[in-house]
């Protein structure tokens, strides 16, 4: 008997590196039934600060090219300054804001050329830090939202864990830019976040419990692994095949599985990235 599969299975947030598991992780994702994912650039503070973004963006694009050349996986690309880049540039004796803005401008140029799909992951450090760093991060976010409005592209957020007030505060920044809040994605959100009044899209880590709790909330969401490709810390992440395995869990446990999967893997991603953006492809 042929196993039932949903035609599109999309992981909203993965990181890959050429010296990591790389294509093995991609094949693991594909073998489990995955068809598309959003590839987010991964930090590498071994790179010289003077050409930092040029190097890590180029690597990310090169990874996409190899995957799409050798597999049928569709790869979306998110490029942007990671919030901790602030400390990297500061410790190198450089102006963090100036350099991170250059990183945003470079990402915007690549998106405008049609070679990438979203700005991200951008935002604030996920741990307590000085007020001036938070203020600078919010200024960078506003700049990213303004660019995204001009480009009509999504923004993938990396922030501290948010309560409803935090979502509301971020949504005000988004609305000020004129960007549709639905196109702003809170990466690494929790199922409980779905109960907050917010138009931001939430992307949930694809554990079994999170999937069940998110479905119970009855709200729109995407799924992600936040897979970090590191051969030396393989236990740091949930596996690359987690999202397609959760799709199978949904197929097996819910009578209305098709409508649930359609919402997670088609309707919501298309509201964020655009119609047809995560459709299946062939080599």
C-alpha positions in Angstrom: 0.0 0.0 0.0 1.4 3.4 -1.0 1.9 5.8 1.9 -0.2 8.9 1.8 1.8 12.1 1.4 0.8 15.8 1.3 2.2 17.3 -1.9 4.0 20.3 -0.3 5.9 20.1 3.0 7.6 23.3 3.8 10.1 24.0 6.7 10.1 27.7 7.3 13.6 28.0 8.9 16.7 26.0 8.3 20.5 26.7 8.4 23.0 24.8 6.3 26.7 25.0 5.9 29.0 23.6 3.3 31.3 22.1 6.0 28.4 20.6 7.9 26.1 17.7 7.2 24.8 19.8 4.3 23.5 17.5 1.5 23.0 14.6 3.9 20.6 16.8 5.9 18.9 17.8 2.7 18.5 14.2 1.6 17.2 13.3 5.1 14.6 16.1 4.7 13.6 14.9 1.2 13.4 11.2 2.1 10.9 11.9 4.9 8.7 13.8 2.4 10.0 17.4 2.6 9.6 19.4 -0.6 10.7 23.0 0.2 12.4 25.0 2.9 13.5 28.5 3.8 17.3 28.7 4.0 18.5 31.4 6.3 22.1 32.5 6.3 24.2 31.2 9.2 26.6 33.3 11.1 30.4 32.7 10.9 32.5 35.1 12.9 35.7 33.6 11.4 35.0 35.8 8.4 36.8 39.1 8.0 34.4 41.9 9.1 35.2 44.0 6.0 33.5 41.6 3.7 31.4 39.7 6.2 27.9 39.9 4.5 29.2 39.5 1.0 30.8 36.2 2.1 28.0 34.7 4.1 25.3 35.8 1.6 27.4 34.3 -1.3 27.7 31.0 0.6 24.0 30.9 1.2 23.2 31.4 -2.5 25.8 28.9 -3.5 24.2 26.3 -1.2 20.8 26.9 -2.8 22.2 26.5 -6.3 23.8 23.1 -5.4 20.6 21.8 -3.7 18.4 22.8 -6.6 20.9 21.5 -9.1 21.0 18.1 -7.5 17.6 17.6 -6.0 13.9 18.5 -6.5 13.8 20.5 -3.3 12.6 24.2 -3.7 14.8 26.5 -1.6 13.8 29.9 -0.5 16.4 32.3 0.7 16.4 34.7 3.7 19.4 37.1 4.1 20.1 39.6 6.8 22.2 40.7 9.8 21.8 38.3 12.7 21.2 40.3 15.9 24.4 39.1 17.5 26.4 40.7 14.7 26.1 43.8 16.8 28.7 42.4 19.2 30.8 41.0 16.4 31.3 44.4 14.8 31.6 46.2 18.2 34.3 43.9 19.3 36.2 44.4 16.1 36.2 48.1 16.8 33.7 48.9 14.0 30.3 50.7 14.1 27.7 47.9 14.4 24.8 50.0 13.1 26.7 51.2 10.0 27.9 47.7 9.2 24.5 46.0 9.8 22.8 48.6 7.7 25.2 47.8 4.9 24.2 44.1 5.4 20.5 45.0 5.1 21.1 47.1 2.0 23.1 44.2 0.4 20.3 41.8 1.3 17.7 44.1 -0.2 19.7 44.4 -3.5 19.9 40.6 -3.8 16.2 40.3 -3.2 15.5 43.0 -5.7 17.5 41.1 -8.2 15.2 38.1 -7.6 18.0 35.9 -6.1 16.5 35.8 -2.5 13.1 36.0 -1.0 13.1 37.5 2.5 15.0 39.7 4.9 16.1 37.7 8.0 16.7 36.7 10.5 16.8 40.1 12.0 15.7 41.6 15.3 17.0 41.7 18.8 19.3 39.5 20.9 17.3 36.8 22.7 18.9 37.5 26.1 18.8 40.6 28.3 21.3 43.3 27.3 21.9 47.1 27.6 19.1 49.5 26.7 21.2 51.1 24.0 21.6 47.8 22.3 17.9 47.1 22.4 17.2 50.7 21.0 19.8 50.2 18.2 18.2 46.8 17.4 14.8 48.4 17.1 16.2 51.1 14.9 17.6 48.3 12.6 14.2 46.6 12.6 12.5 49.7 11.5 15.0 50.1 8.7 14.4 46.4 7.7 10.7 46.9 7.7 11.0 50.0 5.5 13.2 48.1 3.0 10.7 45.1 3.0 7.8 47.5 2.3 9.6 48.8 -0.7 10.5 45.3 -1.9 7.1 43.7 -0.9 9.0 40.9 0.8 8.8 39.1 4.2 10.9 39.7 7.3 11.9 36.8 9.5 12.3 37.9 13.1 14.8 36.7 15.7 13.9 38.2 19.1 13.5 37.3 22.8 10.5 35.3 23.7 7.5 37.6 23.4 4.3 38.2 25.5 1.3 39.8 23.9 2.7 43.3 24.7 5.9 42.5 22.8 3.9 41.3 19.8 1.9 44.5 19.9 5.0 46.7 20.1 6.6 45.0 17.1 3.4 45.2 15.1 3.3 49.0 15.7 6.8 49.2 14.2 5.7 47.1 11.2 2.5 49.2 10.6 4.5 52.4 10.8 6.5 51.2 7.8 3.4 50.3 5.8 4.4 46.7 5.6 1.6 44.1 6.0 2.1 42.5 9.4 1.3 39.1 8.0 4.5 39.2 6.1 6.5 39.5 9.3 7.3 36.1 10.8 8.1 35.5 14.5 10.6 32.7 14.2 10.8 30.2 17.1 7.4 31.1 18.4 5.5 29.0 20.9 2.0 27.5 20.6 0.9 29.8 23.4 1.8 32.8 21.2 -1.0 31.8 18.9 -3.5 33.0 21.5 -2.1 36.6 21.5 -3.9 39.2 19.5 -1.4 39.8 16.7 -1.4 39.8 12.9 2.3 38.7 12.8 2.8 35.2 11.4 4.1 32.7 13.9 6.5 29.9 13.0 6.5 27.1 15.5 9.4 24.7 16.3 8.2 21.3 14.9 8.1 19.1 18.0 5.3 16.7 18.4 3.8 18.5 21.4 4.1 21.9 19.7 2.3 20.6 16.6 -0.6 19.2 18.6 -0.8 22.3 20.8 -0.7 24.6 17.8 -3.4 22.7 16.0 -5.6 22.9 19.1 -5.2 26.7 19.1 -7.1 26.8 15.7 -4.9 29.6 14.4 -2.6 30.1 11.3 1.0 29.1 11.7 4.0 27.6 9.9 6.4 25.0 11.1 10.2 25.0 11.3 13.1 23.0 12.6 15.6 25.9 13.0 18.0 23.2 12.0 21.6 24.4 12.7 24.0 22.4 10.6 26.9 21.6 13.0 28.8 18.3 12.9 30.3 19.1 16.3 27.0 19.8 18.1 24.5 17.5 16.4 22.3 17.5 19.5 21.8 21.3 19.3 18.9 21.1 17.0 15.8 19.0 16.2 16.6 16.8 13.1 16.3 18.1 9.6 13.5 15.7 8.8 11.3 16.8 11.7 8.8 18.9 9.7 8.0 16.1 7.2 7.7 13.7 10.1 5.2 16.0 11.8 3.2 16.1 8.5 2.9 12.3 8.7 1.9 12.6 12.4 -0.9 15.0 11.3 -2.0 12.6 8.5 -2.3 9.8 11.0 -4.0 11.6 13.9 -6.5 14.1 12.5 -9.6 13.4 10.4 -9.3 16.9 8.8 -5.6 16.4 8.2 -5.7 17.7 4.6 -7.2 21.1 5.6 -4.7 21.4 8.5 -1.7 20.6 6.2 -3.0 22.9 3.5 -3.1 25.8 6.0 0.4 25.1 7.4 2.2 24.3 4.2 0.4 26.3 1.5 -2.1 29.0 2.6 0.0 30.6 5.3 3.4 30.4 3.5 1.8 31.9 0.4 0.4 34.8 2.5 4.0 35.4 3.7 6.2 34.6 0.6 3.7 34.9 -2.2 1.5 32.6 -4.3 3.3 29.7 -5.8 6.5 30.5 -3.9 6.8 27.1 -2.3 5.3 25.0 -5.1 7.0 21.7 -5.9 9.7 21.8 -8.6 11.5 19.4 -10.8 15.2 19.4 -11.7 
